[in-house]
Amino acid sequence: MRKFRFLAVPLTLLAVLLVPQIAFAADEAGAGSIGLGAGIAIGVAAMGCGIGQGLAAFAALQGIARNPSAAGKIQTPMIIGLALIESLCIYALVIAFFLQGKV
């Protein structure tokens, strides 16, 4: 994983620069680009939420492994955090559905 860390910044920059171009490239004749932009947006959002949930669970499990008596104090905030991360993914899904309705 650390071998490919140098690719994170260029790939993120590429995604940030290209996704709006795809989403706003639609005109009256070719409104299908909005659907493509919505598909890319929900994919990026799901990927980000998955990475966030994995990192949160990893950190919580690592904390519990180091101090098993603190499991109750770690588990509740972790579950609340995971719920908030999941709500962001659902929000992205709703926005993607609204964008597809414009096609």
N, CA and C atoms as an extended XYZ file, in Angstrom:
309
Properties=species:S:1:pos:R:3:atomname:S:1:resname:S:1:resid:I:1 pbc="F F F"
N         0.824       -1.183        0.000 N   MET     1
C         0.000        0.000        0.000 CA  MET     1
C         0.873        1.254        0.000 C   MET     1
N         1.973        1.227        0.716 N   ARG     2
C         2.833        2.402        0.786 CA  ARG     2
C         3.571        2.633       -0.518 C   ARG     2
N         3.713        1.590       -1.331 N   LYS     3
C         4.411        1.752       -2.599 CA  LYS     3
C         3.650        2.687       -3.537 C   LYS     3
N         2.335        2.674       -3.443 N   PHE     4
C         1.504        3.442       -4.364 CA  PHE     4
C         1.017        4.758       -3.757 C   PHE     4
N         1.535        5.134       -2.610 N   ARG     5
C         1.095        6.358       -1.952 CA  ARG     5
C         1.426        7.596       -2.773 C   ARG     5
N         2.495        7.545       -3.551 N   PHE     6
C         2.876        8.701       -4.365 CA  PHE     6
C         1.873        8.956       -5.486 C   PHE     6
N         1.029        7.972       -5.814 N   LEU     7
C         0.016        8.156       -6.855 CA  LEU     7
C        -1.264        8.798       -6.333 C   LEU     7
N        -1.413        8.904       -5.022 N   ALA     8
C        -2.666        9.402       -4.454 CA  ALA     8
C        -2.946       10.844       -4.860 C   ALA     8
N        -1.973       11.698       -4.752 N   VAL     9
C        -2.194       13.119       -5.066 CA  VAL     9
C        -2.460       13.333       -6.556 C   VAL     9
N        -1.656       12.764       -7.477 N   PRO    10
C        -1.972       12.987       -8.898 CA  PRO    10
C        -3.316       12.404       -9.327 C   PRO    10
N        -3.672       11.227       -8.818 N   LEU    11
C        -4.956       10.631       -9.199 CA  LEU    11
C        -6.124       11.418       -8.617 C   LEU    11
N        -5.987       11.913       -7.396 N   THR    12
C        -7.045       12.738       -6.811 CA  THR    12
C        -7.205       14.033       -7.593 C   THR    12
N        -6.105       14.642       -7.949 N   LEU    13
C        -6.150       15.868       -8.738 CA  LEU    13
C        -6.795       15.623      -10.104 C   LEU    13
N        -6.462       14.503      -10.727 N   LEU    14
C        -7.056       14.148      -12.007 CA  LEU    14
C        -8.561       13.954      -11.883 C   LEU    14
N        -8.991       13.277      -10.818 N   ALA    15
C       -10.422       13.072      -10.612 CA  ALA    15
C       -11.148       14.387      -10.362 C   ALA    15
N       -10.549       15.247       -9.569 N   VAL    16
C       -11.186       16.534       -9.257 CA  VAL    16
C       -11.302       17.395      -10.512 C   VAL    16
N       -10.333       17.299      -11.397 N   LEU    17
C       -10.362       18.123      -12.604 CA  LEU    17
C       -11.254       17.554      -13.697 C   LEU    17
N       -11.393       16.229      -13.762 N   LEU    18
C       -12.146       15.625      -14.860 CA  LEU    18
C       -13.622       15.414      -14.566 C   LEU    18
N       -13.992       15.125      -13.332 N   VAL    19
C       -15.390       14.829      -13.036 CA  VAL    19
C       -16.302       16.019      -13.336 C   VAL    19
N       -15.959       17.261      -12.958 N   PRO    20
C       -16.842       18.374      -13.321 CA  PRO    20
C       -16.936       18.583      -14.836 C   PRO    20
N       -15.862       18.320      -15.571 N   GLN    21
C       -15.908       18.461      -17.019 CA  GLN    21
C       -16.919       17.501      -17.623 C   GLN    21
N       -16.974       16.290      -17.107 N   ILE    22
C       -17.934       15.304      -17.613 CA  ILE    22
C       -19.345       15.705      -17.210 C   ILE    22
N       -19.517       16.152      -15.968 N   ALA    23
C       -20.858       16.471      -15.475 CA  ALA    23
C       -21.448       17.689      -16.173 C   ALA    23
N       -20.633       18.677      -16.496 N   PHE    24
C       -21.148       19.908      -17.088 CA  PHE    24
C       -20.971       19.977      -18.601 C   PHE    24
N       -20.604       18.867      -19.222 N   ALA    25
C       -20.383       18.864      -20.655 CA  ALA    25
C       -21.681       18.673      -21.431 C   ALA    25
N       -22.799       18.533      -20.765 N   ALA    26
C       -24.058       18.256      -21.438 CA  ALA    26
C       -24.638       19.516      -22.060 C   ALA    26
N       -25.203       19.333      -23.216 N   ASP    27
C       -25.980       20.393      -23.828 CA  ASP    27
C       -27.358       19.824      -24.122 C   ASP    27
N       -28.174       20.540      -24.883 N   GLU    28
C       -29.534       20.075      -25.132 CA  GLU    28
C       -29.563       18.759      -25.896 C   GLU    28
N       -28.635       18.587      -26.819 N   ALA    29
C       -28.647       17.376      -27.636 CA  ALA    29
C       -28.034       16.188      -26.916 C   ALA    29
N       -27.020       16.386      -26.090 N   GLY    30
C       -26.330       15.278      -25.450 CA  GLY    30
C       -26.419       15.332      -23.943 C   GLY    30
N       -27.605       15.175      -23.416 N   ALA    31
C       -27.798       15.265      -21.969 CA  ALA    31
C       -27.363       13.993      -21.258 C   ALA    31
N       -26.856       13.010      -21.967 N   GLY    32
C       -26.426       11.769      -21.343 CA  GLY    32
C       -25.182       11.923      -20.499 C   GLY    32
N       -24.472       13.014      -20.664 N   SER    33
C       -23.264       13.237      -19.871 CA  SER    33
C       -23.589       13.440      -18.401 C   SER    33
N       -24.783       13.934      -18.096 N   ILE    34
C       -25.173       14.104      -16.700 CA  ILE    34
C       -25.285       12.744      -16.033 C   ILE    34
N       -25.834       11.778      -16.740 N   GLY    35
C       -25.909       10.424      -16.194 CA  GLY    35
C       -24.533        9.830      -15.968 C   GLY    35
N       -23.623       10.085      -16.881 N   LEU    36
C       -22.254        9.601      -16.723 CA  LEU    36
C       -21.580       10.278      -15.541 C   LEU    36
N       -21.791       11.584      -15.402 N   GLY    37
C       -21.236       12.305      -14.254 CA  GLY    37
C       -21.814       11.805      -12.942 C   GLY    37
N       -23.118       11.482      -12.933 N   ALA    38
C       -23.742       10.952      -11.722 CA  ALA    38
C       -23.165        9.580      -11.377 C   ALA    38
N       -22.927        8.763      -12.391 N   GLY    39
C       -22.341        7.444      -12.148 CA  GLY    39
C       -20.935        7.539      -11.595 C   GLY    39
N       -20.148        8.439      -12.140 N   ILE    40
C       -18.787        8.616      -11.636 CA  ILE    40
C       -18.822        9.188      -10.223 C   ILE    40
N       -19.731       10.117       -9.977 N   ALA    41
C       -19.821       10.729       -8.646 CA  ALA    41
C       -20.192        9.707       -7.583 C   ALA    41
N       -21.146        8.834       -7.861 N   ILE    42
C       -21.549        7.849       -6.858 CA  ILE    42
C       -20.441        6.816       -6.667 C   ILE    42
N       -19.690        6.520       -7.728 N   GLY    43
C       -18.560        5.602       -7.582 CA  GLY    43
C       -17.462        6.174       -6.716 C   GLY    43
N       -17.129        7.434       -6.921 N   VAL    44
C       -16.100        8.089       -6.110 CA  VAL    44
C       -16.576        8.213       -4.661 C   VAL    44
N       -17.856        8.550       -4.480 N   ALA    45
C       -18.386        8.680       -3.119 CA  ALA    45
C       -18.383        7.341       -2.395 C   ALA    45
N       -18.775        6.284       -3.081 N   ALA    46
C       -18.779        4.961       -2.454 CA  ALA    46
C       -17.362        4.515       -2.116 C   ALA    46
N       -16.414        4.813       -2.992 N   MET    47
C       -15.026        4.452       -2.727 CA  MET    47
C       -14.500        5.217       -1.513 C   MET    47
N       -14.782        6.508       -1.445 N   GLY    48
C       -14.343        7.302       -0.307 CA  GLY    48
C       -14.970        6.844        0.996 C   GLY    48
N       -16.260        6.515        0.953 N   CYS    49
C       -16.932        6.034        2.163 CA  CYS    49
C       -16.378        4.681        2.596 C   CYS    49
N       -16.099        3.822        1.645 N   GLY    50
C       -15.522        2.520        1.978 CA  GLY    50
C       -14.150        2.655        2.609 C   GLY    50
N       -13.339        3.540        2.067 N   ILE    51
C       -12.008        3.771        2.646 CA  ILE    51
C       -12.142        4.367        4.042 C   ILE    51
N       -13.044        5.321        4.209 N   GLY    52
C       -13.250        5.937        5.522 CA  GLY    52
C       -13.734        4.945        6.565 C   GLY    52
N       -14.668        4.076        6.170 N   GLN    53
C       -15.167        3.082        7.108 CA  GLN    53
C       -14.077        2.071        7.465 C   GLN    53
N       -13.280        1.694        6.490 N   GLY    54
C       -12.195        0.766        6.765 CA  GLY    54
C       -11.169        1.356        7.718 C   GLY    54
N       -10.819        2.615        7.504 N   LEU    55
C        -9.859        3.264        8.399 CA  LEU    55
C       -10.427        3.437        9.805 C   LEU    55
N       -11.706        3.768        9.908 N   ALA    56
C       -12.319        3.933       11.232 CA  ALA    56
C       -12.365        2.603       11.980 C   ALA    56
N       -12.760        1.544       11.290 N   ALA    57
C       -12.802        0.230       11.936 CA  ALA    57
C       -11.401       -0.239       12.307 C   ALA    57
N       -10.431        0.014       11.446 N   PHE    58
C        -9.046       -0.363       11.736 CA  PHE    58
C        -8.540        0.342       12.988 C   PHE    58
N        -8.781        1.640       13.075 N   ALA    59
C        -8.311        2.398       14.233 CA  ALA    59
C        -9.012        1.933       15.507 C   ALA    59
N       -10.311        1.666       15.417 N   ALA    60
C       -11.041        1.210       16.605 CA  ALA    60
C       -10.547       -0.162       17.050 C   ALA    60
N       -10.366       -1.073       16.115 N   LEU    61
C        -9.875       -2.407       16.479 CA  LEU    61
C        -8.461       -2.353       17.027 C   LEU    61
N        -7.657       -1.470       16.489 N   GLN    62
C        -6.297       -1.327       16.997 CA  GLN    62
C        -6.322       -0.765       18.429 C   GLN    62
N        -7.193        0.179       18.690 N   GLY    63
C        -7.321        0.724       20.041 CA  GLY    63
C        -7.841       -0.310       21.021 C   GLY    63
N        -8.799       -1.125       20.588 N   ILE    64
C        -9.331       -2.178       21.457 CA  ILE    64
C        -8.267       -3.242       21.707 C   ILE    64
N        -7.470       -3.547       20.701 N   ALA    65
C        -6.421       -4.550       20.885 CA  ALA    65
C        -5.360       -4.065       21.872 C   ALA    65
N        -5.092       -2.792       21.892 N   ARG    66
C        -4.085       -2.259       22.820 CA  ARG    66
C        -4.627       -2.113       24.233 C   ARG    66
N        -5.922       -1.840       24.345 N   ASN    67
C        -6.534       -1.661       25.655 CA  ASN    67
C        -7.922       -2.301       25.645 C   ASN    67
N        -8.018       -3.614       25.896 N   PRO    68
C        -9.314       -4.310       25.815 CA  PRO    68
C       -10.360       -3.777       26.793 C   PRO    68
N        -9.943       -3.179       27.893 N   SER    69
C       -10.927       -2.674       28.858 CA  SER    69
C       -11.650       -1.421       28.338 C   SER    69
N       -11.118       -0.791       27.308 N   ALA    70
C       -11.745        0.415       26.754 CA  ALA    70
C       -12.656        0.101       25.572 C   ALA    70
N       -12.985       -1.162       25.371 N   ALA    71
C       -13.797       -1.548       24.209 CA  ALA    71
C       -15.157       -0.858       24.203 C   ALA    71
N       -15.789       -0.750       25.359 N   GLY    72
C       -17.099       -0.104       25.424 CA  GLY    72
C       -17.042        1.375       25.106 C   GLY    72
N       -15.952        2.021       25.516 N   LYS    73
C       -15.803        3.455       25.251 CA  LYS    73
C       -15.419        3.728       23.806 C   LYS    73
N       -14.832        2.765       23.137 N   ILE    74
C       -14.410        2.947       21.745 CA  ILE    74
C       -15.520        2.549       20.779 C   ILE    74
N       -16.288        1.518       21.134 N   GLN    75
C       -17.262        0.955       20.203 CA  GLN    75
C       -18.397        1.924       19.875 C   GLN    75
N       -18.929        2.619       20.877 N   THR    76
C       -20.064        3.518       20.629 CA  THR    76
C       -19.698        4.677       19.700 C   THR    76
N       -18.605        5.413       19.951 N   PRO    77
C       -18.252        6.472       18.989 CA  PRO    77
C       -17.903        5.935       17.606 C   PRO    77
N       -17.340        4.713       17.550 N   MET    78
C       -17.028        4.136       16.245 CA  MET    78
C       -18.309        3.880       15.458 C   MET    78
N       -19.319        3.330       16.102 N   ILE    79
C       -20.583        3.038       15.411 CA  ILE    79
C       -21.262        4.334       14.969 C   ILE    79
N       -21.211        5.366       15.792 N   ILE    80
C       -21.784        6.664       15.408 CA  ILE    80
C       -21.026        7.238       14.213 C   ILE    80
N       -19.705        7.138       14.245 N   GLY    81
C       -18.897        7.615       13.119 CA  GLY    81
C       -19.178        6.845       11.837 C   GLY    81
N       -19.313        5.523       11.955 N   LEU    82
C       -19.627        4.723       10.767 CA  LEU    82
C       -20.998        5.072       10.204 C   LEU    82
N       -21.962        5.364       11.088 N   ALA    83
C       -23.291        5.768       10.620 CA  ALA    83
C       -23.231        7.099        9.878 C   ALA    83
N       -22.422        8.036       10.383 N   LEU    84
C       -22.293        9.323        9.701 CA  LEU    84
C       -21.598        9.163        8.349 C   LEU    84
N       -20.587        8.306        8.283 N   ILE    85
C       -19.915        8.053        7.004 CA  ILE    85
C       -20.895        7.425        6.016 C   ILE    85
N       -21.698        6.486        6.490 N   GLU    86
C       -22.673        5.834        5.615 CA  GLU    86
C       -23.743        6.819        5.150 C   GLU    86
N       -24.117        7.776        6.010 N   SER    87
C       -25.121        8.770        5.598 CA  SER    87
C       -24.574        9.650        4.471 C   SER    87
N       -23.270        9.923        4.473 N   LEU    88
C       -22.685       10.687        3.369 CA  LEU    88
C       -22.773        9.919        2.058 C   LEU    88
N       -22.579        8.606        2.124 N   CYS    89
C       -22.685        7.788        0.913 CA  CYS    89
C       -24.131        7.760        0.407 C   CYS    89
N       -25.080        7.662        1.313 N   ILE    90
C       -26.495        7.678        0.922 CA  ILE    90
C       -26.865        9.045        0.341 C   ILE    90
N       -26.320       10.115        0.912 N   TYR    91
C       -26.555       11.455        0.379 CA  TYR    91
C       -26.028       11.565       -1.053 C   TYR    91
N       -24.855       11.005       -1.311 N   ALA    92
C       -24.305       11.012       -2.669 CA  ALA    92
C       -25.200       10.214       -3.616 C   ALA    92
N       -25.771        9.112       -3.136 N   LEU    93
C       -26.682        8.317       -3.962 CA  LEU    93
C       -27.936        9.117       -4.312 C   LEU    93
N       -28.467        9.856       -3.354 N   VAL    94
C       -29.662       10.673       -3.603 CA  VAL    94
C       -29.353       11.764       -4.626 C   VAL    94
N       -28.214       12.417       -4.498 N   ILE    95
C       -27.826       13.452       -5.455 CA  ILE    95
C       -27.649       12.851       -6.847 C   ILE    95
N       -27.064       11.662       -6.925 N   ALA    96
C       -26.899       11.011       -8.224 CA  ALA    96
C       -28.259       10.703       -8.849 C   ALA    96
N       -29.222       10.277       -8.042 N   PHE    97
C       -30.568       10.026       -8.580 CA  PHE    97
C       -31.216       11.319       -9.066 C   PHE    97
N       -31.009       12.430       -8.348 N   PHE    98
C       -31.556       13.697       -8.795 CA  PHE    98
C       -30.915       14.134      -10.122 C   PHE    98
N       -29.615       13.914      -10.257 N   LEU    99
C       -28.950       14.267      -11.510 CA  LEU    99
C       -29.437       13.398      -12.664 C   LEU    99
N       -29.693       12.126      -12.403 N   GLN   100
C       -30.195       11.263      -13.472 CA  GLN   100
C       -31.615       11.655      -13.893 C   GLN   100
N       -32.374       12.242      -12.975 N   GLY   101
C       -33.718       12.697      -13.319 CA  GLY   101
C       -33.704       13.866      -14.300 C   GLY   101
N       -32.579       14.543      -14.431 N   LYS   102
C       -32.458       15.674      -15.356 CA  LYS   102
C       -32.139       15.233      -16.776 C   LYS   102
N       -31.848       13.960      -16.951 N   VAL   103
C       -31.480       13.466      -18.290 CA  VAL   103
C       -32.713       13.382      -19.145 C   VAL   103
